[in-house]
Amino acid sequence: MGLLLMMVADNAAAERVPYLAEGVVDTTHHETLGLKKCETVRTVTIFTATEHTDHYANGVVMTAFKGKLYCMWQSSPKDEDSDDTWVAYSVSSDEGMTWSAPKPLSLPTDEFYCTSGGWLVRGDTLTAFIDTWQKGLEPRGGHTCYMTTTDGQTWSGLQPVRMADGQPMVGVLEQDPYTLPDGRIVGASHMMPGLHICPVFTDDPTGHSGWQRADFEAEDAGKQSREMEPSQYVQTDGTIVMLFRDQKSSFRKLAAVSHDRGVSWSKPQITNIPDARTKQCAGNLHDGTSFMVGCPANGKWRWPLVLLLSQDGIRFDKAILLRSGQADDLPPRRYEGKYKTLGFNYPKAFVHNNSLYVGYSVNKEDVQCSIIAL
């Protein structure tokens, strides 16, 4: 093991910050990272852009509710975050093998456009979080709202997600809030003005209210923070780890930890885990194994799509190739549009029955899901 990697590992062990073990991936192989495709990974298509549909899709998030799978994403005719952006959703009744045609979950208004904010299941109620972005606002920003259903078909109207003081959340909630074993929900919101990240938490089991800002020091980068688009998981001793995209283009994940159930967080630091400066996801399998899904590249190319695993949540020493950058796995982009990034964009994963479901956008135009048997 090289001296630099030894220093990273020693520091991670002391601070409980995650690191990638030596030799797990080879970043000189841009298409595969030196990994072989796992034969048990199944990939299904949820939505395909055509001449008769929207050409932009991203922000894919999935969940399970009352025996069915649900998938939401932001959709628009051509461009990312345009004023006509709306939230679509699709449903599967056969464990994700086939999906219904997309239907509107939330539509834009004269005041705001909508993007996907994630799901929360509590008993007989499914909550869909909707991020509403104020049109014409500079720097850009928005609020978080929610909708509920008990049958997966009839939805309530949009209601504001509220902070502990009863005021609406002045920020857009990240897509994968994490529920701790004691019921507390931990997540993060990009707060206005601009997009400045801050971890948040609530003890309201519905996630509709009671949110509090955590004690956290982000690095101000003007209209936004350096740390963006986080996801979180829990280590074996209960330490919560929050991973961030680094807007300063270190092409490494940033990480902060909390030892008090999300009330306060360490200052984020750079890990040795490669990242294509894109949204990623993290979580825990049923046995406590920690996982990350993303594109561990040393540049802006968003491929390959890889699952990283760790027994203790610190040393990630196993990698599974989900999608490669090879021509037979990554198709060419078919339609042009603003920020139509080639590759596997913004993955979000959840555990259902005995599988890990990873939803993502391909070239920001098709919605797909990779299913990994556990």
N, C-alpha and C positions, 0 to 999 in steps of 0.2 A: 504494500500500500504506500502511495506517495506521501511526502511530508504534508502537502496541502490537504489531502484527503484525511490524513490522520488528525490534523488540527480541526477540520470540520467535524469529524466524528467525535473527538474529545469534547468540543464545545457543545455539540448537540446532546451528548449524554448528560452534560452538566445542566444545560438549559432546557432539555427535553424538546429541542427543536428538531424537526425531521431532516434526514439527509438520505442521499442515494448511495448505496454501497458500491464499491469499486467493481467495475466489470459487468454490471447489470445491463447497461445499454452501451452501444458504440455510436456516438453522435456523428462519426465520420460517414456512416451509412445513412444518408438523408432519407431514403425511402422506407427503411425497415428498422433502423437502429441496430442492425445485426440480429434481429429477432425473427423467428419463424412463426408463420400464421398458426394460431391455435385452431385445430380442426373442429373443436366442439363449439366454437363461436358461430351463432346464427345471426344473420343480418336481414332485417325485413324493412320494407318501404312503407311509410305511413302516408306520405303525400309526395307526388311528383308534379313539378311545375310543367305546364304545357302552354301552348299558344292561347288557350281559353281560360287560364287561371292566373292568379298572381304569380309574379316571377321572383319575389323575395320572400324568404322564410328563415327565421332564426329564433334563438331563445327557446329551444325545445325543452319541455319539462314534462315528466311522466309521473303517474301514481296509480294505485289500485284502490277501488272503492266498490264494495258490495258485489264482488265477483267479476268486475270488469276493470279493464285498464283504460286510463284517460291520458291524453297527451294534448298539451297546449303549446302554442308558439305564436310569435308575432308575424304578421303577414302584411304585405303591401304590394301594389302593382309592379313596382320597379326598384325603388330606392330604400336604403336603410333609414329608419327613424323619420320618414316623411310624414307630413300632416295627415295622410290618409291611412296610416298604420292602424291595424286592428288586431285583436286576439282571436285566433281560431282554435278549435279543439276537435279532436277525433276520439272515437271510442272503439275498443276491441273487446269482444266477448269470448275469444279463444286464446287467451294468454299471449296476445300480441302478434299472432300469425297473420290476421287480416284486420283491417281498420275501416271504419265508416268514412264517408266523404266528410271533409271538414265543414263545420258550422260556426257561425259567429258566437263567441262568448262575450266579447265587449267591443263595441264599435266607437270610433272617434266622434267627437262633437265639435262645435265651433270653437270651444275653449281648449280642448286637449286631444292628443292621440294616445293610443294604448299600447303597452307591451306586456309580456308575460311576467308575472311575479311569483309563480310557483303555487304549490298545492299544500293543503293541510287536512288530514283526515282525523276526525274526532267522533267516534261512535257512529251515529246514523247521519252525520253531516259531513259533506265535502265542501271545503272552502277553497275558492280560487282567488289568489291575490292578483290584482291588476294594478300595474304601475301606470299612472296617468301623467303625461308630460304636457306642461303648459305651452301652448303654441306661441311662438314669437318671443319667448323668454330668453334673455341673454345675461349671464351664461345659462345654458339650458339646465332644467331640473324639473321636478314634479313631486307628486304625492302618491301614497299607496292607498288603494281602496280594496274592498273585498266583495265577493258574491258567494252565496251559499246555495246548496241544493241537498235534498234528501233522497231524490230518486235519480239524479244524474241527467235529468232532462229539463225540469222546471227550475229556473234560477231566480234568486232574489235580485233586486236592483243593486247598483253600486252604492256601497257605504264606505265612509272614511275609516281607515285603521287609525286608532287613537293611542296617544301616549298616556302615561300614568296620570297626567294632570287633566286629561280629558280633551286636549287639543289634538287636531289631526296631525299625523306624522308628516313632517315637512321634508320628505325624502322618498326615494324609491327603494323598496325592499328587494334584497337579493333573493334569488329564486329557490334556495334550498334551506329554509330554516330547519334547525336541528333540535329535536326533542331529547332532553336529558332523561335518564332513568327516573328522576324524581318529578318529571312533568314540566320543568322549566323549558321554555323555548328560547333558543339562542340563535341569532342571525346577525345580519348587518344591513345597514341602509346607507345609500349615497345621499347625504344631506345637502340641502340648499343653504346658502347660495352656491350655485355650481354643483359639482358632484364630489363631495368630501366624505370619504367613508368613515363610518363609526359603527362598531359592534353595538347591538341592541339586544335586550332580553325582556321577556314577560313571563309572569306566572299565571296569566289568563290562558286556560287550556284551549280556548278557541283561537287564540292568536289575533283576536279582533281588537283588543285594547290592552291597556296596562304596560305598554312598551316603555322601557327606560334606556337612556343612553349609557353605555359603559364608560369607564375611565380608560381612555385610549388616546395615544398621541400619534397622529398621522403626520406625514410630511406634506406640507402645503406646496402644491405645484401650480398655483394660480387659480384657474377655473376648476381645478379638481385636485384631489390628493394623488400622491405618488402611488399609493396602494389602492387597487381597484378590484372589483368583481370577486369577492372572496367566497370561500366555502370552508366548512369545518368538519372535524371529526374528533373523537375522544380516544385518548391513550388508555392503557391498561390501568393506570393509577387514578383515572378520572380527570387528568389534565386535558383541557380543550385546546386544540390547535386550530388556528384560523390561517388559511393560505390566501395569498393575494397575487394578482397580476401586477407586475412592476412596470409602471408607465415610463420609467427612466431607461427602459430597454437594456437591463442587465441580461435579459433572457434567462433569468433564474426566478424561481418562486420566492416570494417573501413569506415569512411566517411569524406569527405572534402566538403566545400561549396565555392561558388563564388558569389559575389554580383555585378560583373562588366562584365557579359556576357562571362565569361570564360577566361578573361585576367589574373586574379590572383586567387589563391585558398588558403584557410586556411590549416594549417598543419593537416593531417589526424589524427583522433582520433578513439579509439575503441568505438563502440556502444554496446548496450545490445542485439542486434539482433543476434540470433544464426546463425551459418553458418558452413557448413561441409568442409570449406576450399576448395571451388570449384568455378568455374565461375558461375555467376548469371546474372540476368538482371533486369532492372528497366525502368520506363517510365511513361507516363501520358495517361489516358483515354480521350475521347473527351470532357468530362465535367470538366477536370482538375484534377480528382482524381489521386493521385500518387499510383503506384503499384511497388511491387518487386516480382520476382519469383525466387525461389531457394529451397535449402534443409536446413531448419533451425534446424540442428542437433548439438548436443554438442560433436560430434566426426567426424571421417572421413567417416561415412556411408552416402551415397548419396541418402537418402530417409528419409521421404516422400517428394514429390514435392508439394510445397505450394505457393499459391498466397496471398500476404499480401497487404492490402489496407489502404489508409489514405486520409482524406479529405483535410488536410492542408500540407501534405508532411512531417510533423514532428512526429505526434503521429499515429503510425500504430496500429489500434485497431480492424481490421477484418481480418480473415484468412479463406481461402477456400482450402480444400484438393483436389488436382488434381490427384495425384497418391500416393498410400500408399506403405509401405514396406511389405505388406502381400503377401503370396504366390500366391494368385489369381490375384495380380496386378503387382508384380515384378517377372518376370520369371527368372530362373537360367541362368547363362552365358553358352553358348553352345560351344564357341571356346576360346582357350587360345591365349594370345598375351601380348606384353609388355604394361604395364599400362592399361590393360583392367579392369577398375574399375567397380565393380558391382553397379548398381543403375541408377538414372536418371541424366545424365551428361550434363553440360553446356547448360542450357536452354536459349533461346532468344525468346522474344515475340514482337508482333506488333499488332496494332489495325486495323481491316479491317471491313468496314461496321459496323455492330452492334455486333461484336464479338472480343474477344482477342484470338489470335492464339499463342500458345506456342510450339515451336519446340525444340526437345532435342533428345539425344541418349540414348537408353536403353542398359546398360552394354557395351557401346561403340561398339555395333555391329548392332543394329537396329535403324532406324530413325523413330520417331513417333511425333505426334502433338496432343495436347489437345486443344479443342476449347471451349471457355467459352462465352455463350451468355451474353451480357451486359444489 
